[in-house]
Amino acid sequence: MAKKNRSTSTTTSTAKSAPTFAGIQRGAVSVEFNPDYSIIKQELKRVGILAASFFAILIVLSFFIK
């Protein structure tokens, strides 16, 4: 089986001559998607407490209404 020679000079020259926009190379800044769900958790907890309290009020009122 024949050995394959890889030329590193072509890969380094293309990386250095990458197109830039306002002096910043594309792909140089990596942005990670890291959402913050703490507000949503608080809202869901509040909705759950309100729903539970309304059910408790309905159960208590059901004893008085015949």
PDB file of N, CA, C and O in Angstrom, chain B, residues numbered from 101:
ATOM      1  N   MET B 101       0.848  -1.169   0.000  1.00  0.00           N
ATOM      2  CA  MET B 101       0.000   0.000   0.000  1.00  0.00           C
ATOM      3  C   MET B 101       0.898   1.237   0.000  1.00  0.00           C
ATOM      4  O   MET B 101       1.864   1.311   0.759  1.00  0.00           O
ATOM      5  N   ALA B 102       0.582   2.174  -0.829  1.00  0.00           N
ATOM      6  CA  ALA B 102       1.415   3.365  -0.967  1.00  0.00           C
ATOM      7  C   ALA B 102       1.107   4.358   0.142  1.00  0.00           C
ATOM      8  O   ALA B 102      -0.041   4.497   0.562  1.00  0.00           O
ATOM      9  N   LYS B 103       2.138   5.045   0.611  1.00  0.00           N
ATOM     10  CA  LYS B 103       1.954   6.056   1.646  1.00  0.00           C
ATOM     11  C   LYS B 103       1.492   7.362   1.017  1.00  0.00           C
ATOM     12  O   LYS B 103       1.923   7.736  -0.074  1.00  0.00           O
ATOM     13  N   LYS B 104       0.616   8.034   1.721  1.00  0.00           N
ATOM     14  CA  LYS B 104       0.122   9.319   1.226  1.00  0.00           C
ATOM     15  C   LYS B 104       0.845  10.433   1.965  1.00  0.00           C
ATOM     16  O   LYS B 104       0.894  10.444   3.195  1.00  0.00           O
ATOM     17  N   ASN B 105       1.398  11.357   1.222  1.00  0.00           N
ATOM     18  CA  ASN B 105       2.076  12.500   1.822  1.00  0.00           C
ATOM     19  C   ASN B 105       1.091  13.646   1.953  1.00  0.00           C
ATOM     20  O   ASN B 105       0.377  13.984   1.009  1.00  0.00           O
ATOM     21  N   ARG B 106       1.064  14.225   3.113  1.00  0.00           N
ATOM     22  CA  ARG B 106       0.190  15.378   3.344  1.00  0.00           C
ATOM     23  C   ARG B 106       1.032  16.628   3.418  1.00  0.00           C
ATOM     24  O   ARG B 106       2.033  16.681   4.132  1.00  0.00           O
ATOM     25  N   SER B 107       0.628  17.610   2.691  1.00  0.00           N
ATOM     26  CA  SER B 107       1.369  18.857   2.681  1.00  0.00           C
ATOM     27  C   SER B 107       0.719  19.820   3.671  1.00  0.00           C
ATOM     28  O   SER B 107      -0.451  20.170   3.518  1.00  0.00           O
ATOM     29  N   THR B 108       1.467  20.248   4.680  1.00  0.00           N
ATOM     30  CA  THR B 108       0.931  21.165   5.678  1.00  0.00           C
ATOM     31  C   THR B 108       1.077  22.606   5.268  1.00  0.00           C
ATOM     32  O   THR B 108       0.462  23.485   5.871  1.00  0.00           O
ATOM     33  N   SER B 109       1.870  22.868   4.263  1.00  0.00           N
ATOM     34  CA  SER B 109       2.089  24.249   3.856  1.00  0.00           C
ATOM     35  C   SER B 109       0.843  24.850   3.216  1.00  0.00           C
ATOM     36  O   SER B 109       0.607  26.052   3.344  1.00  0.00           O
ATOM     37  N   THR B 110       0.038  24.033   2.526  1.00  0.00           N
ATOM     38  CA  THR B 110      -1.170  24.578   1.891  1.00  0.00           C
ATOM     39  C   THR B 110      -2.249  24.873   2.923  1.00  0.00           C
ATOM     40  O   THR B 110      -3.005  25.831   2.764  1.00  0.00           O
ATOM     41  N   THR B 111      -2.333  24.063   3.982  1.00  0.00           N
ATOM     42  CA  THR B 111      -3.372  24.306   4.977  1.00  0.00           C
ATOM     43  C   THR B 111      -3.054  25.533   5.825  1.00  0.00           C
ATOM     44  O   THR B 111      -3.964  26.272   6.200  1.00  0.00           O
ATOM     45  N   THR B 112      -1.789  25.760   6.131  1.00  0.00           N
ATOM     46  CA  THR B 112      -1.446  26.922   6.948  1.00  0.00           C
ATOM     47  C   THR B 112      -1.560  28.207   6.142  1.00  0.00           C
ATOM     48  O   THR B 112      -1.902  29.259   6.682  1.00  0.00           O
ATOM     49  N   SER B 113      -1.273  28.120   4.854  1.00  0.00           N
ATOM     50  CA  SER B 113      -1.359  29.338   4.058  1.00  0.00           C
ATOM     51  C   SER B 113      -2.810  29.753   3.841  1.00  0.00           C
ATOM     52  O   SER B 113      -3.101  30.946   3.759  1.00  0.00           O
ATOM     53  N   THR B 114      -3.729  28.785   3.745  1.00  0.00           N
ATOM     54  CA  THR B 114      -5.145  29.140   3.572  1.00  0.00           C
ATOM     55  C   THR B 114      -5.726  29.672   4.879  1.00  0.00           C
ATOM     56  O   THR B 114      -6.605  30.535   4.862  1.00  0.00           O
ATOM     57  N   ALA B 115      -5.242  29.163   6.009  1.00  0.00           N
ATOM     58  CA  ALA B 115      -5.750  29.651   7.284  1.00  0.00           C
ATOM     59  C   ALA B 115      -5.308  31.086   7.539  1.00  0.00           C
ATOM     60  O   ALA B 115      -6.048  31.868   8.137  1.00  0.00           O
ATOM     61  N   LYS B 116      -4.108  31.436   7.088  1.00  0.00           N
ATOM     62  CA  LYS B 116      -3.624  32.791   7.299  1.00  0.00           C
ATOM     63  C   LYS B 116      -4.294  33.779   6.359  1.00  0.00           C
ATOM     64  O   LYS B 116      -4.441  34.957   6.687  1.00  0.00           O
ATOM     65  N   SER B 117      -4.698  33.301   5.197  1.00  0.00           N
ATOM     66  CA  SER B 117      -5.308  34.211   4.239  1.00  0.00           C
ATOM     67  C   SER B 117      -6.832  34.128   4.253  1.00  0.00           C
ATOM     68  O   SER B 117      -7.474  34.399   3.238  1.00  0.00           O
ATOM     69  N   ALA B 118      -7.415  33.759   5.386  1.00  0.00           N
ATOM     70  CA  ALA B 118      -8.864  33.675   5.494  1.00  0.00           C
ATOM     71  C   ALA B 118      -9.459  35.078   5.404  1.00  0.00           C
ATOM     72  O   ALA B 118      -8.885  36.030   5.931  1.00  0.00           O
ATOM     73  N   PRO B 119     -10.597  35.209   4.744  1.00  0.00           N
ATOM     74  CA  PRO B 119     -11.206  36.541   4.619  1.00  0.00           C
ATOM     75  C   PRO B 119     -11.610  37.090   5.981  1.00  0.00           C
ATOM     76  O   PRO B 119     -12.112  36.365   6.840  1.00  0.00           O
ATOM     77  N   THR B 120     -11.385  38.351   6.153  1.00  0.00           N
ATOM     78  CA  THR B 120     -11.711  38.987   7.429  1.00  0.00           C
ATOM     79  C   THR B 120     -12.749  40.073   7.220  1.00  0.00           C
ATOM     80  O   THR B 120     -12.863  40.637   6.131  1.00  0.00           O
ATOM     81  N   PHE B 121     -13.495  40.358   8.253  1.00  0.00           N
ATOM     82  CA  PHE B 121     -14.483  41.425   8.231  1.00  0.00           C
ATOM     83  C   PHE B 121     -14.153  42.359   9.377  1.00  0.00           C
ATOM     84  O   PHE B 121     -14.297  41.980  10.539  1.00  0.00           O
ATOM     85  N   ALA B 122     -13.728  43.532   9.087  1.00  0.00           N
ATOM     86  CA  ALA B 122     -13.339  44.547  10.071  1.00  0.00           C
ATOM     87  C   ALA B 122     -12.231  44.022  10.979  1.00  0.00           C
ATOM     88  O   ALA B 122     -12.197  44.327  12.171  1.00  0.00           O
ATOM     89  N   GLY B 123     -11.330  43.235  10.409  1.00  0.00           N
ATOM     90  CA  GLY B 123     -10.184  42.767  11.171  1.00  0.00           C
ATOM     91  C   GLY B 123     -10.440  41.546  12.015  1.00  0.00           C
ATOM     92  O   GLY B 123      -9.535  41.095  12.716  1.00  0.00           O
ATOM     93  N   ILE B 124     -11.637  40.991  11.980  1.00  0.00           N
ATOM     94  CA  ILE B 124     -11.957  39.812  12.772  1.00  0.00           C
ATOM     95  C   ILE B 124     -12.213  38.652  11.822  1.00  0.00           C
ATOM     96  O   ILE B 124     -13.005  38.775  10.887  1.00  0.00           O
ATOM     97  N   GLN B 125     -11.553  37.538  12.056  1.00  0.00           N
ATOM     98  CA  GLN B 125     -11.758  36.372  11.208  1.00  0.00           C
ATOM     99  C   GLN B 125     -13.105  35.740  11.518  1.00  0.00           C
ATOM    100  O   GLN B 125     -13.561  35.745  12.662  1.00  0.00           O
ATOM    101  N   ARG B 126     -13.723  35.205  10.500  1.00  0.00           N
ATOM    102  CA  ARG B 126     -14.988  34.506  10.704  1.00  0.00           C
ATOM    103  C   ARG B 126     -14.724  33.214  11.451  1.00  0.00           C
ATOM    104  O   ARG B 126     -13.746  32.515  11.185  1.00  0.00           O
ATOM    105  N   GLY B 127     -15.593  32.910  12.376  1.00  0.00           N
ATOM    106  CA  GLY B 127     -15.439  31.691  13.148  1.00  0.00           C
ATOM    107  C   GLY B 127     -14.490  31.838  14.310  1.00  0.00           C
ATOM    108  O   GLY B 127     -14.289  30.881  15.057  1.00  0.00           O
ATOM    109  N   ALA B 128     -13.909  32.988  14.487  1.00  0.00           N
ATOM    110  CA  ALA B 128     -12.973  33.170  15.594  1.00  0.00           C
ATOM    111  C   ALA B 128     -13.720  33.294  16.917  1.00  0.00           C
ATOM    112  O   ALA B 128     -13.198  32.915  17.965  1.00  0.00           O
ATOM    113  N   VAL B 129     -14.931  33.817  16.870  1.00  0.00           N
ATOM    114  CA  VAL B 129     -15.724  33.987  18.081  1.00  0.00           C
ATOM    115  C   VAL B 129     -16.745  32.864  18.130  1.00  0.00           C
ATOM    116  O   VAL B 129     -17.595  32.758  17.246  1.00  0.00           O
ATOM    117  N   SER B 130     -16.669  32.031  19.150  1.00  0.00           N
ATOM    118  CA  SER B 130     -17.639  30.951  19.290  1.00  0.00           C
ATOM    119  C   SER B 130     -18.674  31.373  20.334  1.00  0.00           C
ATOM    120  O   SER B 130     -18.336  31.727  21.463  1.00  0.00           O
ATOM    121  N   VAL B 131     -19.921  31.326  19.932  1.00  0.00           N
ATOM    122  CA  VAL B 131     -21.018  31.711  20.814  1.00  0.00           C
ATOM    123  C   VAL B 131     -21.767  30.452  21.194  1.00  0.00           C
ATOM    124  O   VAL B 131     -22.214  29.703  20.326  1.00  0.00           O
ATOM    125  N   GLU B 132     -21.905  30.215  22.484  1.00  0.00           N
ATOM    126  CA  GLU B 132     -22.625  29.044  22.961  1.00  0.00           C
ATOM    127  C   GLU B 132     -24.035  29.449  23.355  1.00  0.00           C
ATOM    128  O   GLU B 132     -24.247  30.518  23.926  1.00  0.00           O
ATOM    129  N   PHE B 133     -24.998  28.586  23.046  1.00  0.00           N
ATOM    130  CA  PHE B 133     -26.388  28.826  23.408  1.00  0.00           C
ATOM    131  C   PHE B 133     -26.584  28.338  24.827  1.00  0.00           C
ATOM    132  O   PHE B 133     -26.619  27.132  25.074  1.00  0.00           O
ATOM    133  N   ASN B 134     -26.711  29.263  25.760  1.00  0.00           N
ATOM    134  CA  ASN B 134     -26.859  28.918  27.165  1.00  0.00           C
ATOM    135  C   ASN B 134     -28.007  29.740  27.746  1.00  0.00           C
ATOM    136  O   ASN B 134     -27.771  30.769  28.379  1.00  0.00           O
ATOM    137  N   PRO B 135     -29.251  29.295  27.537  1.00  0.00           N
ATOM    138  CA  PRO B 135     -30.390  30.076  28.023  1.00  0.00           C
ATOM    139  C   PRO B 135     -30.536  29.985  29.535  1.00  0.00           C
ATOM    140  O   PRO B 135     -30.110  29.013  30.158  1.00  0.00           O
ATOM    141  N   ASP B 136     -31.143  31.011  30.109  1.00  0.00           N
ATOM    142  CA  ASP B 136     -31.385  31.070  31.542  1.00  0.00           C
ATOM    143  C   ASP B 136     -32.879  30.861  31.768  1.00  0.00           C
ATOM    144  O   ASP B 136     -33.688  31.711  31.398  1.00  0.00           O
ATOM    145  N   TYR B 137     -33.246  29.733  32.373  1.00  0.00           N
ATOM    146  CA  TYR B 137     -34.643  29.388  32.582  1.00  0.00           C
ATOM    147  C   TYR B 137     -35.112  29.681  34.003  1.00  0.00           C
ATOM    148  O   TYR B 137     -36.169  29.193  34.402  1.00  0.00           O
ATOM    149  N   SER B 138     -34.374  30.450  34.770  1.00  0.00           N
ATOM    150  CA  SER B 138     -34.763  30.689  36.164  1.00  0.00           C
ATOM    151  C   SER B 138     -36.065  31.481  36.248  1.00  0.00           C
ATOM    152  O   SER B 138     -36.872  31.235  37.144  1.00  0.00           O
ATOM    153  N   ILE B 139     -36.287  32.419  35.342  1.00  0.00           N
ATOM    154  CA  ILE B 139     -37.528  33.200  35.355  1.00  0.00           C
ATOM    155  C   ILE B 139     -38.715  32.313  35.018  1.00  0.00           C
ATOM    156  O   ILE B 139     -39.786  32.457  35.607  1.00  0.00           O
ATOM    157  N   ILE B 140     -38.531  31.400  34.074  1.00  0.00           N
ATOM    158  CA  ILE B 140     -39.612  30.500  33.688  1.00  0.00           C
ATOM    159  C   ILE B 140     -39.957  29.560  34.835  1.00  0.00           C
ATOM    160  O   ILE B 140     -41.129  29.266  35.072  1.00  0.00           O
ATOM    161  N   LYS B 141     -38.936  29.087  35.547  1.00  0.00           N
ATOM    162  CA  LYS B 141     -39.186  28.217  36.701  1.00  0.00           C
ATOM    163  C   LYS B 141     -39.980  28.955  37.768  1.00  0.00           C
ATOM    164  O   LYS B 141     -40.893  28.386  38.366  1.00  0.00           O
ATOM    165  N   GLN B 142     -39.639  30.216  38.012  1.00  0.00           N
ATOM    166  CA  GLN B 142     -40.375  31.004  39.005  1.00  0.00           C
ATOM    167  C   GLN B 142     -41.825  31.191  38.593  1.00  0.00           C
ATOM    168  O   GLN B 142     -42.727  31.089  39.425  1.00  0.00           O
ATOM    169  N   GLU B 143     -42.055  31.464  37.309  1.00  0.00           N
ATOM    170  CA  GLU B 143     -43.419  31.660  36.822  1.00  0.00           C
ATOM    171  C   GLU B 143     -44.224  30.368  36.917  1.00  0.00           C
ATOM    172  O   GLU B 143     -45.391  30.401  37.308  1.00  0.00           O
ATOM    173  N   LEU B 144     -43.626  29.235  36.569  1.00  0.00           N
ATOM    174  CA  LEU B 144     -44.330  27.961  36.671  1.00  0.00           C
ATOM    175  C   LEU B 144     -44.666  27.620  38.122  1.00  0.00           C
ATOM    176  O   LEU B 144     -45.725  27.062  38.407  1.00  0.00           O
ATOM    177  N   LYS B 145     -43.766  27.956  39.026  1.00  0.00           N
ATOM    178  CA  LYS B 145     -44.016  27.718  40.442  1.00  0.00           C
ATOM    179  C   LYS B 145     -45.179  28.590  40.925  1.00  0.00           C
ATOM    180  O   LYS B 145     -46.032  28.134  41.686  1.00  0.00           O
ATOM    181  N   ARG B 146     -45.202  29.840  40.477  1.00  0.00           N
ATOM    182  CA  ARG B 146     -46.285  30.752  40.857  1.00  0.00           C
ATOM    183  C   ARG B 146     -47.624  30.276  40.301  1.00  0.00           C
ATOM    184  O   ARG B 146     -48.635  30.330  41.001  1.00  0.00           O
ATOM    185  N   VAL B 147     -47.643  29.815  39.066  1.00  0.00           N
ATOM    186  CA  VAL B 147     -48.874  29.320  38.461  1.00  0.00           C
ATOM    187  C   VAL B 147     -49.353  28.066  39.193  1.00  0.00           C
ATOM    188  O   VAL B 147     -50.553  27.898  39.408  1.00  0.00           O
ATOM    189  N   GLY B 148     -48.435  27.196  39.572  1.00  0.00           N
ATOM    190  CA  GLY B 148     -48.800  25.988  40.316  1.00  0.00           C
ATOM    191  C   GLY B 148     -49.393  26.303  41.670  1.00  0.00           C
ATOM    192  O   GLY B 148     -50.364  25.673  42.091  1.00  0.00           O
ATOM    193  N   ILE B 149     -48.811  27.279  42.359  1.00  0.00           N
ATOM    194  CA  ILE B 149     -49.344  27.679  43.675  1.00  0.00           C
ATOM    195  C   ILE B 149     -50.731  28.289  43.522  1.00  0.00           C
ATOM    196  O   ILE B 149     -51.626  27.991  44.312  1.00  0.00           O
ATOM    197  N   LEU B 150     -50.919  29.138  42.515  1.00  0.00           N
ATOM    198  CA  LEU B 150     -52.236  29.724  42.284  1.00  0.00           C
ATOM    199  C   LEU B 150     -53.273  28.656  41.944  1.00  0.00           C
ATOM    200  O   LEU B 150     -54.396  28.703  42.446  1.00  0.00           O
ATOM    201  N   ALA B 151     -52.910  27.701  41.099  1.00  0.00           N
ATOM    202  CA  ALA B 151     -53.844  26.635  40.726  1.00  0.00           C
ATOM    203  C   ALA B 151     -54.217  25.794  41.944  1.00  0.00           C
ATOM    204  O   ALA B 151     -55.386  25.457  42.131  1.00  0.00           O
ATOM    205  N   ALA B 152     -53.240  25.457  42.764  1.00  0.00           N
ATOM    206  CA  ALA B 152     -53.518  24.667  43.969  1.00  0.00           C
ATOM    207  C   ALA B 152     -54.404  25.430  44.938  1.00  0.00           C
ATOM    208  O   ALA B 152     -55.295  24.847  45.554  1.00  0.00           O
ATOM    209  N   SER B 153     -54.167  26.725  45.078  1.00  0.00           N
ATOM    210  CA  SER B 153     -55.006  27.507  45.999  1.00  0.00           C
ATOM    211  C   SER B 153     -56.439  27.636  45.468  1.00  0.00           C
ATOM    212  O   SER B 153     -57.390  27.605  46.250  1.00  0.00           O
ATOM    213  N   PHE B 154     -56.601  27.779  44.151  1.00  0.00           N
ATOM    214  CA  PHE B 154     -57.957  27.851  43.593  1.00  0.00           C
ATOM    215  C   PHE B 154     -58.694  26.530  43.776  1.00  0.00           C
ATOM    216  O   PHE B 154     -59.887  26.530  44.078  1.00  0.00           O
ATOM    217  N   PHE B 155     -58.003  25.404  43.598  1.00  0.00           N
ATOM    218  CA  PHE B 155     -58.649  24.114  43.836  1.00  0.00           C
ATOM    219  C   PHE B 155     -59.033  23.967  45.308  1.00  0.00           C
ATOM    220  O   PHE B 155     -60.108  23.448  45.609  1.00  0.00           O
ATOM    221  N   ALA B 156     -58.182  24.411  46.226  1.00  0.00           N
ATOM    222  CA  ALA B 156     -58.490  24.340  47.652  1.00  0.00           C
ATOM    223  C   ALA B 156     -59.708  25.198  47.970  1.00  0.00           C
ATOM    224  O   ALA B 156     -60.570  24.785  48.746  1.00  0.00           O
ATOM    225  N   ILE B 157     -59.788  26.383  47.380  1.00  0.00           N
ATOM    226  CA  ILE B 157     -60.954  27.258  47.607  1.00  0.00           C
ATOM    227  C   ILE B 157     -62.217  26.596  47.061  1.00  0.00           C
ATOM    228  O   ILE B 157     -63.263  26.652  47.709  1.00  0.00           O
ATOM    229  N   LEU B 158     -62.144  25.976  45.897  1.00  0.00           N
ATOM    230  CA  LEU B 158     -63.303  25.300  45.325  1.00  0.00           C
ATOM    231  C   LEU B 158     -63.752  24.123  46.192  1.00  0.00           C
ATOM    232  O   LEU B 158     -64.949  23.892  46.358  1.00  0.00           O
ATOM    233  N   ILE B 159     -62.795  23.385  46.739  1.00  0.00           N
ATOM    234  CA  ILE B 159     -63.150  22.255  47.609  1.00  0.00           C
ATOM    235  C   ILE B 159     -63.822  22.756  48.879  1.00  0.00           C
ATOM    236  O   ILE B 159     -64.818  22.183  49.319  1.00  0.00           O
ATOM    237  N   VAL B 160     -63.285  23.823  49.474  1.00  0.00           N
ATOM    238  CA  VAL B 160     -63.889  24.392  50.690  1.00  0.00           C
ATOM    239  C   VAL B 160     -65.280  24.933  50.379  1.00  0.00           C
ATOM    240  O   VAL B 160     -66.201  24.728  51.170  1.00  0.00           O
ATOM    241  N   LEU B 161     -65.456  25.613  49.260  1.00  0.00           N
ATOM    242  CA  LEU B 161     -66.767  26.151  48.900  1.00  0.00           C
ATOM    243  C   LEU B 161     -67.778  25.050  48.580  1.00  0.00           C
ATOM    244  O   LEU B 161     -68.981  25.245  48.757  1.00  0.00           O
ATOM    245  N   SER B 162     -67.302  23.901  48.111  1.00  0.00           N
ATOM    246  CA  SER B 162     -68.220  22.807  47.782  1.00  0.00           C
ATOM    247  C   SER B 162     -68.910  22.255  49.040  1.00  0.00           C
ATOM    248  O   SER B 162     -69.998  21.687  48.947  1.00  0.00           O
ATOM    249  N   PHE B 163     -68.275  22.420  50.228  1.00  0.00           N
ATOM    250  CA  PHE B 163     -68.907  21.972  51.453  1.00  0.00           C
ATOM    251  C   PHE B 163     -70.055  22.898  51.880  1.00  0.00           C
ATOM    252  O   PHE B 163     -70.988  22.464  52.556  1.00  0.00           O
ATOM    253  N   PHE B 164     -69.981  24.158  51.487  1.00  0.00           N
ATOM    254  CA  PHE B 164     -71.006  25.125  51.878  1.00  0.00           C
ATOM    255  C   PHE B 164     -72.155  25.211  50.873  1.00  0.00           C
ATOM    256  O   PHE B 164     -73.262  25.614  51.232  1.00  0.00           O
ATOM    257  N   ILE B 165     -71.906  24.845  49.649  1.00  0.00           N
ATOM    258  CA  ILE B 165     -72.945  24.915  48.634  1.00  0.00           C
ATOM    259  C   ILE B 165     -73.575  23.518  48.505  1.00  0.00           C
ATOM    260  O   ILE B 165     -72.888  22.523  48.273  1.00  0.00           O
ATOM    261  N   LYS B 166     -74.908  23.483  48.664  1.00  0.00           N
ATOM    262  CA  LYS B 166     -75.597  22.186  48.563  1.00  0.00           C
ATOM    263  C   LYS B 166     -76.540  22.168  47.421  1.00  0.00           C
ATOM    264  O   LYS B 166     -77.205  21.160  47.185  1.00  0.00           O
TER     265      LYS B 166
END
